[in-house]
Amino acid sequence: NGTDGLDAFVNTTNTLANTTTTQYLFRKFNVCYPSTVFRKQWYQRRVRGTNKMAASRWAVDVSKWSPSQGEWEFALSLLDKTEVERISKFKRPGQKAGEPLVGRFNPNAKSSLVGRLLLREIAHKGTGLPYSEIVLGRTAESKPYLQSKVAAFPNFNFNVSHSGNWVVAASEPFSLIGVDVMEVEYPKGETVFGFFELMRDNFTPLEWTNIYKGVGTPELTMLTQFYKHWCLKESYIKAIGIGLGFELQRAQFTINEEAGTATISIDGRPQPQWKFEIFTHIPNHIIACAFGPLNEAIPSYRSTFSGKAEEITVTPKLPFEILKVEQLLNR
């Protein structure tokens, strides 16, 4: 159980890989020895007895959920009191003066509720914890984490984001993870170029060059590039748990459009230990995922881990699975 058992399993299989017999058989049949990532995930599925891998990518279209008051109250009953109070504070001006939209009629409240349900479900499926034993917490910077301790997953990481009609969540058992989604939309009350000027200080000159992409580039193309870069920056700061205390221009991204990946430099220095993926399969939305070493989390978030920091292992390009809210309403 725990990290020691995992280390023993990986070390034993590493030794096995170096035996003469193993090397001969793999050469003979022209196959590769399973990667460390694969072996770790096989271990957590089989040896630890979990029925799901702890790495998940989920997305929910909240516009397709129109709960009755009873359904709304049932969904709230699945959350702790602090989260219910936080969701109840969401207000948006309604069509009638003095009658703000609240509760199930407020899109932000609905997205926030679904996001919390997603984290609850991802913790259950990823770690095997019963729903009744799942306790979610927040750091001082409002970074969500799994407060319940699971010996087999001492460093279980998850993150959530919402924009437009979509709420997305992602988890990883062995690395930091941050996720961000943004709806690609034209700025309200501002031209595209005026909007870019307002955001000038958040991006480096190279990033702006890649956003503009030359004279005559369609505005929608530029906006799409803008939101790709924005999501990447947000996914990074959410992964390390820093919240609002990070100057976005410090992080410069270079995107590989064909592969749907990106690399990062911080203060001009490349950070090859970080991995980034970009998803564009949901119409008019961009999703970015960040994966990094556990020891690069800020202290308040790092203190929530109960296991030692391991080498970064990421499930490569795991697609986002589309779920319905009804699938999250479990006791």
C-alpha positions in Angstrom: 0.0 0.0 0.0 1.0 3.6 -0.4 4.0 5.1 -2.1 6.4 2.5 -0.7 4.5 -0.3 -2.5 4.5 1.6 -5.7 8.2 2.3 -5.5 8.9 -1.4 -4.9 6.8 -2.4 -7.9 8.5 0.1 -10.2 12.0 -0.8 -9.0 11.3 -4.6 -9.4 9.9 -4.2 -12.9 12.9 -1.9 -13.8 15.2 -4.7 -12.7 13.2 -7.2 -14.7 13.6 -5.0 -17.8 17.3 -5.3 -17.6 17.5 -9.1 -17.5 19.0 -10.9 -20.5 15.9 -13.0 -21.0 13.5 -10.0 -21.0 15.7 -8.1 -23.4 15.9 -11.1 -25.7 12.1 -11.6 -25.8 11.3 -8.0 -26.5 13.9 -7.9 -29.3 12.5 -11.1 -30.7 8.9 -9.9 -30.8 9.9 -6.3 -31.7 7.9 -4.7 -28.8 8.8 -2.1 -26.2 9.0 -2.6 -22.4 6.0 -0.9 -20.8 6.7 2.7 -19.7 6.9 3.8 -16.1 3.6 5.7 -16.6 1.8 2.5 -17.8 3.3 0.4 -15.1 2.2 2.8 -12.3 -1.3 3.0 -13.7 -1.5 -0.8 -14.0 -0.4 -1.0 -10.4 -3.0 1.4 -9.1 -5.7 -0.5 -11.1 -4.8 -4.0 -10.2 -2.6 -4.1 -7.1 -4.4 -1.4 -5.3 -7.8 -2.8 -6.4 -9.3 0.5 -7.8 -11.7 0.0 -10.7 -10.8 3.3 -12.4 -7.5 4.9 -13.2 -7.0 8.1 -11.1 -6.4 10.1 -14.3 -9.6 11.6 -15.6 -10.8 14.3 -18.0 -14.5 15.2 -17.8 -16.7 17.9 -19.3 -20.4 18.8 -18.7 -22.6 21.1 -20.8 -24.6 22.9 -18.0 -27.0 24.5 -20.5 -28.6 21.0 -20.9 -29.5 20.9 -17.2 -32.6 22.7 -16.1 -33.3 21.5 -12.6 -36.5 21.9 -10.7 -36.3 23.5 -7.3 -36.4 20.0 -5.7 -33.5 18.8 -8.0 -31.5 21.9 -7.2 -31.9 21.4 -3.5 -31.0 17.7 -3.7 -27.8 18.6 -5.6 -26.9 21.2 -2.9 -27.5 18.6 -0.2 -24.5 16.6 -1.6 -22.2 19.5 -0.8 -20.8 20.7 2.5 -22.3 23.8 4.2 -19.5 26.1 3.2 -19.8 25.4 -0.5 -23.6 25.8 -0.3 -23.2 29.2 1.3 -20.7 30.2 -1.3 -23.0 29.2 -4.2 -25.9 31.0 -2.6 -24.0 34.3 -2.9 -23.9 34.3 -6.7 -26.2 37.1 -8.0 -26.8 38.4 -11.5 -29.1 41.3 -12.6 -32.4 39.9 -13.8 -34.8 41.3 -16.4 -36.7 43.1 -13.8 -35.0 45.8 -11.7 -34.4 44.7 -8.1 -34.9 41.0 -8.9 -31.4 39.5 -9.3 -31.0 36.0 -10.7 -30.0 33.6 -7.9 -29.8 29.8 -7.3 -30.8 27.6 -10.2 -31.6 30.6 -12.3 -28.1 32.0 -12.1 -25.7 30.5 -14.7 -22.6 31.1 -12.5 -24.3 29.4 -9.5 -25.2 26.5 -11.6 -21.7 26.1 -13.1 -20.2 26.4 -9.7 -22.5 23.7 -8.3 -21.8 21.4 -11.2 -18.0 22.0 -10.8 -18.2 20.9 -7.2 -20.2 17.8 -8.1 -17.6 17.0 -10.8 -14.7 17.2 -8.2 -16.7 14.9 -5.8 -17.3 12.4 -8.6 -13.7 12.5 -9.8 -12.4 11.9 -6.3 -14.8 8.9 -5.9 -13.9 7.3 -9.3 -10.2 8.1 -9.1 -9.5 6.9 -5.5 -12.3 4.5 -4.8 -13.4 6.5 -1.7 -17.1 6.1 -0.8 -19.1 9.3 -1.4 -19.7 9.5 2.4 -16.0 9.7 3.1 -15.1 12.4 0.5 -14.2 15.7 2.1 -13.1 18.5 -0.3 -11.1 21.5 1.0 -9.7 24.8 -0.2 -6.4 26.4 0.4 -6.0 30.0 1.5 -5.7 30.8 -2.2 -9.0 28.9 -2.9 -7.3 26.0 -4.6 -9.6 22.9 -4.2 -8.0 19.7 -2.9 -9.0 16.3 -1.5 -9.0 16.7 2.2 -9.7 13.0 2.8 -6.5 10.9 3.1 -6.1 7.9 0.8 -3.1 5.7 1.4 -2.9 4.5 -2.2 -3.2 8.1 -3.6 -1.3 10.4 -1.2 -0.7 13.0 -3.9 -4.0 12.8 -5.8 -4.6 16.1 -7.7 -7.6 17.5 -9.4 -8.8 20.8 -10.8 -12.0 22.4 -12.3 -12.9 25.3 -14.5 -16.0 26.7 -16.2 -16.8 29.2 -19.0 -19.7 29.7 -21.2 -21.9 26.5 -21.1 -19.2 24.2 -20.1 -17.6 22.9 -16.8 -14.5 20.8 -17.1 -12.5 18.8 -14.5 -9.3 16.8 -14.6 -7.3 14.6 -12.3 -3.8 13.0 -12.1 -2.4 10.7 -9.4 1.3 11.5 -9.7 1.6 15.1 -10.8 0.2 18.6 -10.3 -2.6 19.3 -12.7 -4.4 22.6 -13.7 -7.2 22.9 -16.1 -8.8 26.0 -17.7 -11.6 26.4 -20.2 -12.6 29.6 -22.0 -15.4 30.3 -24.4 -14.1 32.0 -27.6 -16.3 35.0 -27.9 -16.0 38.6 -29.1 -15.4 41.2 -26.4 -18.5 43.1 -25.2 -18.5 46.8 -25.7 -15.0 46.8 -27.2 -13.3 46.1 -30.5 -11.0 43.1 -30.7 -7.9 45.3 -31.0 -9.1 47.5 -28.1 -9.6 44.4 -26.0 -6.1 43.2 -26.9 -4.7 46.6 -25.8 -6.3 46.2 -22.4 -4.7 42.8 -22.0 -1.3 43.9 -23.4 0.7 43.5 -20.2 -0.3 39.8 -19.7 1.6 38.5 -22.7 5.1 38.7 -24.0 6.0 40.3 -27.3 6.6 36.8 -28.8 3.1 35.7 -27.7 1.5 38.8 -29.2 3.3 38.0 -32.5 1.8 34.5 -32.4 -1.7 35.8 -31.5 -1.8 38.4 -34.3 -0.3 36.0 -36.9 0.4 38.7 -39.4 -1.5 41.3 -41.4 -5.0 40.3 -42.6 -5.5 37.5 -40.0 -9.3 37.1 -39.3 -10.4 38.4 -35.9 -11.8 35.1 -34.9 -8.5 33.4 -35.6 -6.7 36.0 -33.4 -9.2 35.5 -30.6 -8.8 31.8 -30.7 -5.0 32.2 -30.4 -5.5 34.7 -27.6 -7.7 32.3 -25.6 -5.3 29.4 -26.2 -2.5 31.5 -24.6 -4.8 32.7 -21.8 -5.9 29.1 -20.9 -2.3 27.9 -20.8 -1.3 30.6 -18.4 -4.4 30.0 -16.2 -3.8 26.2 -16.2 -0.2 26.8 -15.0 -1.1 29.1 -12.1 -4.0 26.9 -11.1 -1.7 23.8 -11.1 0.8 25.4 -8.7 -2.1 26.8 -6.6 -0.9 30.5 -6.6 -4.2 32.2 -7.4 -3.9 35.9 -8.3 -0.4 36.5 -7.1 1.5 35.7 -10.3 2.4 38.1 -13.1 1.2 36.4 -16.3 3.9 37.9 -18.5 6.5 35.9 -16.6 5.2 32.7 -18.3 5.8 32.6 -22.0 4.2 29.8 -24.1 5.2 28.3 -27.4 2.4 26.3 -29.0 2.7 23.3 -31.3 -0.5 23.6 -33.2 -0.2 20.3 -35.0 0.3 18.3 -31.8 -2.0 20.3 -29.6 0.8 20.8 -27.0 2.8 23.7 -25.6 6.0 24.4 -23.8 6.7 27.1 -21.1 9.5 29.4 -20.1 9.4 31.2 -16.8 11.4 34.5 -16.7 13.0 33.5 -19.9 14.2 30.0 -18.7 12.7 26.9 -20.3 10.8 24.5 -18.0 11.0 21.1 -19.7 9.6 19.4 -16.6 6.2 20.9 -17.4 3.8 19.5 -20.0 0.8 21.2 -21.6 -2.1 20.0 -23.7 -4.7 22.0 -25.7 -8.2 20.7 -26.6 -10.4 22.3 -29.2 -13.1 19.6 -29.7 -15.8 21.5 -27.9 -17.2 24.1 -30.3 -16.3 27.7 -29.5 -14.3 26.6 -26.4 -10.6 26.1 -25.6 -9.4 23.8 -22.9 -5.8 23.7 -21.6 -4.2 21.2 -19.1 -1.0 21.8 -17.2 1.1 19.0 -15.7 4.1 19.6 -13.4 6.2 18.3 -10.5 4.6 18.2 -7.1 7.5 20.0 -5.5 6.7 23.1 -7.6 3.3 23.7 -5.9 3.2 26.7 -3.5 3.7 25.8 0.2 0.0 26.1 1.2 -1.0 23.6 -1.5 2.0 21.3 -1.2 1.2 20.9 2.5 -2.0 19.0 1.5 0.0 16.1 0.0 0.7 13.2 2.3 3.2 11.3 0.1 6.6 12.2 -1.1 7.1 14.0 -4.4 7.6 11.6 -7.3 8.8 12.0 -10.8 6.1 13.5 -13.0 4.1 10.9 -14.8 1.2 12.0 -17.0 -1.5 10.1 -19.0 -0.7 11.5 -22.4 -3.5 13.3 -24.3 -6.4 11.6 -22.4 -9.6 12.9 -24.2 -12.3 14.7 -22.3 -15.3 12.5 -21.7 -18.7 14.2 -21.9 -20.9 13.6 -18.9 -24.5 14.7 -17.9 -25.3 16.3 -14.6 -27.6 13.4 -13.8 -24.5 11.2 -13.7 -23.1 13.2 -10.8 -26.1 13.1 -8.5 -25.1 10.2 -6.4 -25.2 9.8 -2.7 
